[in-house]
Amino acid sequence: MKNDDEPSRETQNEWENDPNNWIWGMFYYNRKDKRSYFPKKIKELGWHANYADPNYSIILLLLIAVILIMIKYFRN
């Protein structure tokens, strides 16, 4: 069942195609879009991240912390 607060697929496509939602043409930043990740136009190439989503910021910080811990403890 679709959430009534979720924007339509047409609206999501408009956001994705709007150059104002892309920083330097490669970083998607849209506060209205609540998705943390969404598939690229060619789905086999992976996913885009929404850098405006607070959940993504937390995930990114945790990932960086894990990498730094691994570098510190597993370095020769």
N, CA and C atoms as an extended XYZ file, in Angstrom:
228
Properties=species:S:1:pos:R:3:atomname:S:1:resname:S:1:resid:I:1 pbc="F F F"
N         0.849       -1.179        0.000 N   MET     1
C         0.000        0.000        0.000 CA  MET     1
C         0.890        1.236        0.000 C   MET     1
N         0.549        2.214       -0.803 N   LYS     2
C         1.349        3.421       -0.948 CA  LYS     2
C         1.005        4.422        0.144 C   LYS     2
N         2.040        5.034        0.703 N   ASN     3
C         1.875        6.056        1.723 CA  ASN     3
C         1.345        7.329        1.054 C   ASN     3
N         0.319        7.969        1.641 N   ASP     4
C        -0.260        9.180        1.062 CA  ASP     4
C         0.712       10.352        1.088 C   ASP     4
N         1.667       10.354        2.024 N   ASP     5
C         2.641       11.435        2.116 CA  ASP     5
C         3.752       11.291        1.082 C   ASP     5
N         3.878       10.112        0.508 N   GLU     6
C         4.943        9.865       -0.466 CA  GLU     6
C         4.599       10.542       -1.792 C   GLU     6
N         5.551       11.294       -2.360 N   PRO     7
C         5.267       11.949       -3.642 CA  PRO     7
C         5.120       10.936       -4.772 C   PRO     7
N         4.434       11.341       -5.804 N   SER     8
C         4.211       10.448       -6.932 CA  SER     8
C         5.525       10.189       -7.668 C   SER     8
N         5.526        9.174       -8.502 N   ARG     9
C         6.710        8.840       -9.291 CA  ARG     9
C         7.057        9.989      -10.239 C   ARG     9
N         6.039       10.688      -10.746 N   GLU    10
C         6.271       11.833      -11.629 CA  GLU    10
C         7.012       12.947      -10.895 C   GLU    10
N         6.595       13.220       -9.653 N   THR    11
C         7.264       14.240       -8.846 CA  THR    11
C         8.701       13.838       -8.565 C   THR    11
N         8.916       12.578       -8.226 N   GLN    12
C        10.280       12.101       -7.974 CA  GLN    12
C        11.141       12.247       -9.219 C   GLN    12
N        10.602       11.933      -10.389 N   ASN    13
C        11.351       12.095      -11.640 CA  ASN    13
C        11.682       13.561      -11.893 C   ASN    13
N        10.746       14.461      -11.603 N   GLU    14
C        11.007       15.898      -11.769 CA  GLU    14
C        12.143       16.334      -10.855 C   GLU    14
N        12.132       15.875       -9.586 N   TRP    15
C        13.210       16.213       -8.653 CA  TRP    15
C        14.547       15.706       -9.163 C   TRP    15
N        14.571       14.468       -9.638 N   GLU    16
C        15.819       13.861      -10.097 CA  GLU    16
C        16.354       14.560      -11.334 C   GLU    16
N        15.483       15.086      -12.183 N   ASN    17
C        15.909       15.740      -13.415 CA  ASN    17
C        16.163       17.228      -13.253 C   ASN    17
N        15.824       17.805      -12.103 N   ASP    18
C        16.025       19.230      -11.862 CA  ASP    18
C        17.497       19.497      -11.542 C   ASP    18
N        18.197       20.288      -12.349 N   PRO    19
C        19.620       20.537      -12.089 CA  PRO    19
C        19.867       21.297      -10.791 C   PRO    19
N        18.855       21.981      -10.253 N   ASN    20
C        19.016       22.693       -8.979 CA  ASN    20
C        19.153       21.740       -7.798 C   ASN    20
N        18.763       20.475       -7.978 N   ASN    21
C        18.869       19.478       -6.902 CA  ASN    21
C        20.196       18.724       -6.943 C   ASN    21
N        21.083       19.111       -7.840 N   TRP    22
C        22.369       18.430       -7.985 CA  TRP    22
C        23.492       19.429       -7.734 C   TRP    22
N        24.371       19.102       -6.787 N   ILE    23
C        25.526       19.936       -6.501 CA  ILE    23
C        26.663       19.445       -7.383 C   ILE    23
N        27.234       20.368       -8.166 N   TRP    24
C        28.310       20.062       -9.119 CA  TRP    24
C        27.901       18.964      -10.094 C   TRP    24
N        26.616       18.744      -10.266 N   GLY    25
C        26.141       17.761      -11.216 CA  GLY    25
C        26.290       16.317      -10.778 C   GLY    25
N        26.787       16.068       -9.557 N   MET    26
C        26.992       14.677       -9.136 CA  MET    26
C        26.458       14.342       -7.747 C   MET    26
N        26.183       15.320       -6.914 N   PHE    27
C        25.675       15.058       -5.566 CA  PHE    27
C        24.225       15.518       -5.477 C   PHE    27
N        23.322       14.562       -5.238 N   TYR    28
C        21.887       14.858       -5.156 CA  TYR    28
C        21.588       15.421       -3.775 C   TYR    28
N        20.987       16.622       -3.726 N   TYR    29
C        20.676       17.295       -2.471 CA  TYR    29
C        19.293       17.914       -2.595 C   TYR    29
N        18.288       17.244       -2.006 N   ASN    30
C        16.910       17.716       -2.086 CA  ASN    30
C        16.222       17.443       -0.756 C   ASN    30
N        15.941       18.503       -0.020 N   ARG    31
C        15.300       18.358        1.297 CA  ARG    31
C        13.867       17.843        1.207 C   ARG    31
N        13.196       18.076        0.091 N   LYS    32
C        11.808       17.619       -0.065 CA  LYS    32
C        11.724       16.110       -0.272 C   LYS    32
N        12.771       15.541       -0.823 N   ASP    33
C        12.799       14.106       -1.124 CA  ASP    33
C        13.252       13.358        0.124 C   ASP    33
N        12.410       12.506        0.659 N   LYS    34
C        12.696       11.802        1.910 CA  LYS    34
C        13.449       10.494        1.705 C   LYS    34
N        13.731       10.120        0.462 N   ARG    35
C        14.468        8.890        0.207 CA  ARG    35
C        15.948        9.107        0.512 C   ARG    35
N        16.554        8.148        1.198 N   SER    36
C        17.998        8.223        1.431 CA  SER    36
C        18.752        7.794        0.182 C   SER    36
N        18.230        6.785       -0.493 N   TYR    37
C        18.840        6.245       -1.702 CA  TYR    37
C        17.767        6.047       -2.754 C   TYR    37
N        18.172        6.143       -4.011 N   PHE    38
C        17.268        5.809       -5.100 CA  PHE    38
C        18.101        5.289       -6.260 C   PHE    38
N        17.523        4.415       -7.083 N   PRO    39
C        18.301        3.811       -8.166 CA  PRO    39
C        18.671        4.823       -9.244 C   PRO    39
N        19.833        4.602       -9.851 N   LYS    40
C        20.246        5.431      -10.980 CA  LYS    40
C        19.355        5.122      -12.172 C   LYS    40
N        19.427        5.957      -13.185 N   LYS    41
C        18.584        5.752      -14.363 CA  LYS    41
C        18.849        4.399      -15.005 C   LYS    41
N        20.115        4.004      -15.061 N   ILE    42
C        20.472        2.658      -15.497 CA  ILE    42
C        20.701        1.865      -14.213 C   ILE    42
N        19.736        1.059      -13.828 N   LYS    43
C        19.723        0.432      -12.507 CA  LYS    43
C        20.938       -0.453      -12.236 C   LYS    43
N        21.536       -0.991      -13.281 N   GLU    44
C        22.707       -1.852      -13.093 CA  GLU    44
C        23.921       -1.078      -12.601 C   GLU    44
N        23.898        0.256      -12.704 N   LEU    45
C        25.032        1.077      -12.296 CA  LEU    45
C        24.987        1.467      -10.817 C   LEU    45
N        23.950        1.086      -10.103 N   GLY    46
C        23.926        1.329       -8.665 CA  GLY    46
C        22.859        2.307       -8.215 C   GLY    46
N        23.193        3.033       -7.148 N   TRP    47
C        22.251        3.895       -6.471 CA  TRP    47
C        22.842        5.285       -6.277 C   TRP    47
N        21.943        6.286       -6.173 N   HIS    48
C        22.321        7.637       -5.784 CA  HIS    48
C        21.956        7.811       -4.322 C   HIS    48
N        22.674        8.674       -3.636 N   ALA    49
C        22.355        9.012       -2.252 CA  ALA    49
C        21.827       10.442       -2.209 C   ALA    49
N        20.863       10.686       -1.320 N   ASN    50
C        20.344       12.029       -1.098 CA  ASN    50
C        21.096       12.619        0.085 C   ASN    50
N        22.008       13.528       -0.190 N   TYR    51
C        22.852       14.096        0.857 CA  TYR    51
C        22.092       15.027        1.789 C   TYR    51
N        20.884       15.418        1.453 N   ALA    52
C        20.076       16.271        2.320 CA  ALA    52
C        19.345       15.472        3.394 C   ALA    52
N        19.268       14.169        3.242 N   ASP    53
C        18.553       13.321        4.201 CA  ASP    53
C        19.397       13.118        5.458 C   ASP    53
N        18.874       13.452        6.647 N   PRO    54
C        19.645       13.292        7.878 CA  PRO    54
C        20.048       11.838        8.148 C   PRO    54
N        19.237       10.885        7.726 N   ASN    55
C        19.594        9.483        7.919 CA  ASN    55
C        20.852        9.130        7.143 C   ASN    55
N        20.986        9.682        5.948 N   TYR    56
C        22.176        9.401        5.155 CA  TYR    56
C        23.414        9.973        5.829 C   TYR    56
N        23.297       11.143        6.437 N   SER    57
C        24.438       11.750        7.121 CA  SER    57
C        24.927       10.850        8.252 C   SER    57
N        24.006       10.268        8.997 N   ILE    58
C        24.374        9.368       10.099 CA  ILE    58
C        25.052        8.121        9.544 C   ILE    58
N        24.496        7.560        8.485 N   ILE    59
C        25.083        6.366        7.864 CA  ILE    59
C        26.489        6.671        7.364 C   ILE    59
N        26.670        7.824        6.729 N   LEU    60
C        27.968        8.199        6.203 CA  LEU    60
C        28.993        8.381        7.321 C   LEU    60
N        28.598        9.025        8.412 N   LEU    61
C        29.519        9.206        9.551 CA  LEU    61
C        29.906        7.866       10.177 C   LEU    61
N        28.941        6.958       10.300 N   LEU    62
C        29.251        5.633       10.842 CA  LEU    62
C        30.203        4.865        9.927 C   LEU    62
N        29.997        4.959        8.639 N   LEU    63
C        30.875        4.293        7.688 CA  LEU    63
C        32.300        4.840        7.773 C   LEU    63
N        32.434        6.143        7.857 N   ILE    64
C        33.760        6.752        7.993 CA  ILE    64
C        34.416        6.316        9.295 C   ILE    64
N        33.651        6.272       10.388 N   ALA    65
C        34.198        5.845       11.675 CA  ALA    65
C        34.699        4.401       11.611 C   ALA    65
N        33.933        3.521       10.991 N   VAL    66
C        34.339        2.117       10.860 CA  VAL    66
C        35.625        2.011       10.042 C   VAL    66
N        35.713        2.760        8.977 N   ILE    67
C        36.921        2.722        8.143 CA  ILE    67
C        38.130        3.225        8.928 C   ILE    67
N        37.965        4.307        9.664 N   LEU    68
C        39.082        4.835       10.463 CA  LEU    68
C        39.515        3.859       11.549 C   LEU    68
N        38.561        3.198       12.185 N   ILE    69
C        38.897        2.197       13.213 CA  ILE    69
C        39.636        1.032       12.586 C   ILE    69
N        39.179        0.599       11.429 N   MET    70
C        39.861       -0.517       10.756 CA  MET    70
C        41.279       -0.130       10.346 C   MET    70
N        41.467        1.086        9.890 N   ILE    71
C        42.813        1.541        9.521 CA  ILE    71
C        43.706        1.557       10.746 C   ILE    71
N        43.189        2.038       11.867 N   LYS    72
C        43.995        2.135       13.076 CA  LYS    72
C        44.399        0.767       13.611 C   LYS    72
N        43.498       -0.186       13.643 N   TYR    73
C        43.772       -1.471       14.292 CA  TYR    73
C        44.335       -2.531       13.354 C   TYR    73
N        44.179       -2.386       12.063 N   PHE    74
C        44.658       -3.430       11.155 CA  PHE    74
C        45.849       -2.987       10.320 C   PHE    74
N        46.409       -1.849       10.642 N   ARG    75
C        47.578       -1.377        9.920 CA  ARG    75
C        48.824       -2.090       10.446 C   ARG    75
N        49.701       -2.423        9.560 N   ASN    76
C        50.939       -3.133        9.981 CA  ASN    76
C        51.889       -2.229       10.668 C   ASN    76
